[in-house]
Each structure stands twice: as structure tokens, then as C-alpha cells.
Amino acid sequence: MPSLFEYAGGVEALHHLEQTFYDSVLRDPLLQPLFGAGQPQHVDHLTAFTAESFGGPTRFSDELGFAHLIAVHRGLKITEAQRQRFVELYLTALDDAGMPTDPAFREAVREHVEFGTRVAMQNSHAGSDDELHPLREVPRWTWPGDDASP
């Protein structure tokens, strides 16, 4: 079975997905305040993170490291409504970007985004390092039912 990275179409397809998603976030009144006017490197960072999570190149860890991800979320105070909207827009972006419609693939992506948004939300409210989510590396995500996913 191919990795989620391969099944998604590799870096180019994931970059298109992340650009589609990011554009929708910047237009969304609930999420836009978290992202401001946007940052040119954000889509590249999202692509590298998703690619690595899905079994692709380890560029995110090699170039940015997980501490970067913790730092960018700290202090944002993400609400549950914002977390849910993030998931909703991401799942919509799958269709808009022409990603595979296979139910198992979609479920894996949904689980990945649900997990990631919960980690980000917890980290966004952490007043100390002890309150951070214990995750300290890019999670490796696999197909539903595979025990390798966090």
C-alpha cells in the first residue's frame, strides 16, 4: 500500500492543497485573525509538515523543527469554534484541490487534521511548558486502522 504522501500525489499535489486551504483561511472571518494578512512562507511550511506527516521527505523537521510549530501557536488562544472551522475548511479544500476521494484516504486526512488542531489548540493556551501537548516531533500518519498513527 502506498504512503498517504504517495497516494496524495506527492509534494506538488500537497502544495496545491495547502495553497487552496490557506487562501480559504485568509478569507474566513473566524480564522483570519489567527493568520493576519498571511505570510508568504506559510504554505511552504504547511506543505513540508503535511508531506512529512504523510510519509514524505523530512524537510519540516530538518529545516524548521517541531519547536518552531510550538512557538507559532503559543499565545494564539485558539477557540473550539476556530479549531472546528479549521477542520471544516481543510476538508473542503480536499475537494477544491482535487485530492483523492477514496474514503480511507479522506478518513486518514480527517483524523490527522483533528489530531493536529487539538494539539495546536492545547499549545495555544499553554501558560508554561508543562501545559504543552507532549508531542515533540512531526507525527507520522498512516491509513485508518494502521497502528502507526498517533
N, C-alpha and C positions, 0 to 999 in steps of 0.2 A: 504494500500500500504506500502511495507517495506521502511525503510530509504535507502538512497543511500549506507550507510555503510553496512547494511544487504544485500542489493542486490549485492554489490560488492564481498561479501564473507567474510567480517569481517577483523580483524587485519592481519591475516596470508596472505590473498589474497592481501591486500593493501601493505603489506611489500614486497611481491614478485613484485608487480607493481613498487613500488618506487625503489627497487634494480635494476630492469630491466632498468628503466628510468635513474637512477643515473649512471649506467655503461655506457649508451649511451652518457650521458653528458660528462663524463670524456674522452671519445674517440673523441668528437666533437671539431674540431679546433676553431670554433666560440665561443663555450660556455666554453670550458675547462679553458681558462684564468680566468673566473669568479670563478671557483671552485678550481683552483690549482690542487694539487695532490689528492685532496679529503680528507674527514675527516670521520673516522670510524662511528661517531655518526650521520652523516648527514642523512643516510637512516632511522634511527630510528626516528629522528626529523620529516622528511618528512612524515613518516607513521603516527606518532601521530597527525600531523597537518591535514592531509587528513582525517584520521579516525574521528577526532573531527568535521571537517567541514561537513562531510557527515552524522553526527548524531550519531557517536560512542562515546566512552569514552572521557572525557575531560582532558586526560593526558597532552596534549601540554600546555593548559592553567594552569593546576595545577603544572606542573614541570618546565616549561620554561617561560611562559607568553608571551604576544604579544610584549612587549618591546624588547624581545630577537630577534624576527623576524625583527623588525625595525632596530635594531642595526646591524644585519648581512648584511643588504642590503645597509646601508648608505655608501656613498662614492664609490660604485661599478660603477656608471655611466653606467648603462645598456643601450645599444642602442636598437632601434626599431628592427633592424635585429636580435639581440640576443634574444629579447623578443619573436619574431615570431618563431625563431628556437627552443626555449624552448617549446613553444606550440606544434610545429610540432613533436618534439621528444617525448613529453608526449603522444600525441595521437597515435603515432607509438608504444609506449610502452604498450598501452592498448591491442593492438593485440598481441604483442610479449609475454605479460604476461598472455594471455588467459582470459582477462576480458570479462564480458558480452558484447554482440554485439547489444543488444536492442537499437534502435535509440534514444529513450528518455533518456536512461542512458548515452549514448555517448554524447548527446547534453548537458546534465547536467554537465558532466565532462569537456567538451569543454568550456562551459560558466564559470565554476569555474576556470579553468586554465587561460582563457583570462582575467578574472577579477583580479585574483591573480598576474599575470605577470604585469598588468598595475599598480597595487598598488606597487609592488616591484620596477618597473622602476621609478615611481614617487619618492619613498623613496630613491632610489639610487642616485638621483640628488639633493635631498633637502639640501640646504645650511644652513637651520635653521629649528627649529621645526614647524614654521608656514608654511613651504613649504611641510611638510609631508602630505601624504594622511590622511584624518580624521579617517580612520578605526583604532580602538584601541583594537579590540578583534577578536578572530577567527570567521570568518563568518560562519554561518550555511547555508549549501547549500541543496536545495531540488530539486525535479523533475521539469522539464520545465513547466512553466505555473503556478506554485505554488508561491504565493506572498511572501513566507518566505525567498527566496534567496535575497541577497543584490542587 
